[in-house]
Structure formats: structure tokens, C-alpha cells
Amino acid sequence: MLTTIMHLFPQSLRLLLTELSPEVQASVEEIRIRESRPFEISWGDRYAFLDERGQLVAQEAKAYKPNRQDCLTLLEMLTNHSLYTFEEELRRGYITIVGGHRVGLAGRTVLEQGHVRQIRDVSSFNIRIARELQGVGQAVLPHLYDPVMRSIHHTLIISPPQQGKTTLLRDIARLVSRGEWGPDSLANAGKKVGVIDERSELAACVKGVPRFDLGPRTDVLDGCPKAEGMMMMIRSLSPDVLIVDEIGRPEDAQAIHEAVHTGIRVVATAHGADYDDVRMRPVLKQLLEEGVFTRYVILQRRRGAPAAYRIMDRYGKPLESIPVRKG
């Protein structure tokens, strides 16, 4: 995956990244460029700085420190030399590039009526590498299948950032679209799936066409706000299942209620350490207390132990613990 975005980096940074071993290049998850601060990468549960020869080092003093020109060139490449066309992304603090990779941004904000209008003088970049790992949902999906409705349970996937919930959500969309429910796959047809991909991470669309495999019966609204996208899908594309990433706003909850009451199944993700943590967020707490979701999937990595999906029922009671397939 790293090779597909190497052309976006200024030559000074590109040369350092090419010195990484093939094993590290294949497993890089984040690349952090901070002006006048150490050049950093992370992979698995590890992180390290890169020195001026592209070698991994632990000491801050030995690390290469990107300069202002490095950051200016990187921003120009990420925005295809047109900051104006990325004004909305800059306001939200991230850019999604071809391949579904998301680049978080930090710097000096410009305010308008008390709200962020855009970020200028960008001095920090966090490039999160998106990966398509087909099959990661195969062990989980049979436990999310509702045999009464012959569809998937209303499901909320919960994890802290960078734990794999978007990768799992993407594979669930693919499997549901294909009708691959596990042991009963031959008896169950694929469902019409509607994906609202606000951050262009799930489908990695290019000019509206998904580059990741989301299945043969999947429609994608790319770059569309979640709540508005769910309502558009409900009105115009008659999905059996709605897929949406990172819910948490009041308008998201309202749209989910609308979908549920029209008979559409919803699979969503939310940031949180566990079920109890999510209950502390007002909007999600309301959805949980109303029993909107009938399955919860908790995903966490723990250093020194294999990661696992924990599956819970609508009351937060454990059903199953499943090791994560690494892909």
C-alpha cells in the first residue's frame, strides 16, 4: 500500500521511506510528518522515528525533522496543487486521497463566526494507510445474522481509533452484499447494501466508482454527510442494509431511527473503548437505551495478546469472543 502513495511525498521524505524494509513498508499504518519535529511511522503496536538515512531510531535527537518546504510540498501534492478545491476538507481537518487513505491535518485555524473555516499554515500531517482485508468479517458475520428476518442484526461496531473497525465494516458490506453469511450462505441471497462514505475511506471511490470491493449489490454515496446520506438512500435506492462509519451526532441518531422504522437494517461504527464507554456519550446512550442495536462488536488490541472481537446482545451481555484474522 505504501508504494501506491509514495509519489505524494516530497523527494526528501520519499527517499527515507524507500529505505524501510519490505516488511515494515507492508505493515505501516500511520506516517506522521510534523514541521521541525521528528519524522515518525507506526506499524502494528510499534512506532519509531526515521533518521536522515531512513533507519528506524528510538531517539528523538537522531530523527530527521521535516522542514517548512517539506510540509508545503506535501500539502501541494495532497491537494493536487489546488488548495481552493479542498477548502471543505481543510475546514474539517482532513483530506482523503485516492485509495481511501485519510490525512489528518493540524496547524493554525481561521475562524468565522466562532467556527473553524479552514486550517492554514499546516504543520502536522497524519497519513493513515487504508487496507482492504477481505475475509476479516467471516468469523463474525454468522453471529450477526438474524434468522427470523433473514438479514443482519442492527449492529454497532465499537473500538478506539486505529483498531480495525472500518476494515471490518468494509468487509461486512462485501459479505452481506454477496450473501456470504457463513454456514448458511447457500440459503441466503445477497442484500442490497447502501454505503454512506462521508470520508471516502470505506469504498475509496474515484469519480464515484469504488476501488475497494464492497460486493455486487452495493451502492455508495461518496463524500456525503452521514445523516443526509442515510435519508437519501432511504428515499431513492431502497437498500436492505445501510452501512455508515463513525456515528455520534444527533442528526445521525435521527436518520438511524428513520431507517430502522422503515425496515432497513443498520450497521454502524462508533469510537469507544467498550460498551460502557459508548454509554457515556449522550447520543449513543439514547440509541443503546432504546435498544436500537441488537448486536455490538467490540474490537481492541492488547499488547502481547491476540486481538479479538467480543460480540454482545442488545443488553450488552457477552455472546462470543472471536480471534481477529490478520488477513
Rosetta blueprint (number, residue, H / E / L):
1 M L
2 L H
3 T H
4 T H
5 I H
6 M H
7 H H
8 L H
9 F L
10 P L
11 Q H
12 S H
13 L H
14 R H
15 L H
16 L H
17 L H
18 T H
19 E L
20 L L
21 S L
22 P H
23 E H
24 V H
25 Q H
26 A H
27 S H
28 V E
29 E E
30 E E
31 I E
32 R E
33 I E
34 R E
35 E L
36 S L
37 R L
38 P L
39 F L
40 E E
41 I E
42 S E
43 W E
44 G L
45 D L
46 R E
47 Y E
48 A E
49 F E
50 L E
51 D L
52 E L
53 R L
54 G L
55 Q L
56 L E
57 V E
58 A L
59 Q L
60 E H
61 A H
62 K H
63 A L
64 Y L
65 K L
66 P L
67 N L
68 R H
69 Q H
70 D H
71 C H
72 L H
73 T H
74 L H
75 L H
76 E H
77 M H
78 L H
79 T L
80 N L
81 H L
82 S L
83 L H
84 Y H
85 T H
86 F H
87 E H
88 E H
89 E H
90 L H
91 R H
92 R H
93 G L
94 Y E
95 I E
96 T E
97 I E
98 V L
99 G L
100 G L
101 H E
102 R E
103 V E
104 G E
105 L E
106 A E
107 G E
108 R E
109 T E
110 V E
111 L E
112 E E
113 Q L
114 G L
115 H E
116 V E
117 R E
118 Q E
119 I E
120 R E
121 D E
122 V E
123 S E
124 S E
125 F E
126 N E
127 I E
128 R E
129 I L
130 A L
131 R L
132 E L
133 L L
134 Q L
135 G L
136 V L
137 G L
138 Q L
139 A L
140 V L
141 L H
142 P H
143 H H
144 L H
145 Y E
146 D E
147 P L
148 V L
149 M L
150 R L
151 S E
152 I E
153 H L
154 H L
155 T E
156 L E
157 I E
158 I E
159 S E
160 P L
161 P L
162 Q L
163 Q L
164 G L
165 K H
166 T H
167 T H
168 L H
169 L H
170 R H
171 D H
172 I H
173 A H
174 R H
175 L H
176 V H
177 S H
178 R H
179 G L
180 E L
181 W L
182 G L
183 P L
184 D L
185 S H
186 L H
187 A H
188 N L
189 A L
190 G L
191 K L
192 K L
193 V E
194 G E
195 V E
196 I E
197 D E
198 E L
199 R L
200 S L
201 E L
202 L L
203 A L
204 A L
205 C L
206 V E
207 K L
208 G L
209 V E
210 P L
211 R L
212 F L
213 D L
214 L L
215 G L
216 P L
217 R L
218 T E
219 D E
220 V E
221 L E
222 D E
223 G L
224 C L
225 P L
226 K H
227 A H
228 E H
229 G H
230 M H
231 M H
232 M H
233 M H
234 I H
235 R H
236 S H
237 L L
238 S L
239 P L
240 D L
241 V E
242 L E
243 I E
244 V E
245 D L
246 E L
247 I L
248 G L
249 R L
250 P H
251 E H
252 D H
253 A H
254 Q H
255 A H
256 I H
257 H H
258 E H
259 A H
260 V H
261 H H
262 T L
263 G L
264 I L
265 R E
266 V E
267 V E
268 A E
269 T E
270 A E
271 H E
272 G L
273 A L
274 D L
275 Y H
276 D H
277 D H
278 V H
279 R L
280 M L
281 R L
282 P H
283 V H
284 L H
285 K H
286 Q H
287 L H
288 L H
289 E H
290 E L
291 G L
292 V L
293 F L
294 T L
295 R E
296 Y E
297 V E
298 I E
299 L E
300 Q E
301 R E
302 R E
303 R L
304 G L
305 A E
306 P E
307 A E
308 A E
309 Y E
310 R E
311 I E
312 M E
313 D E
314 R L
315 Y L
316 G L
317 K L
318 P E
319 L E
320 E E
321 S E
322 I E
323 P E
324 V L
325 R L
326 K L
327 G L
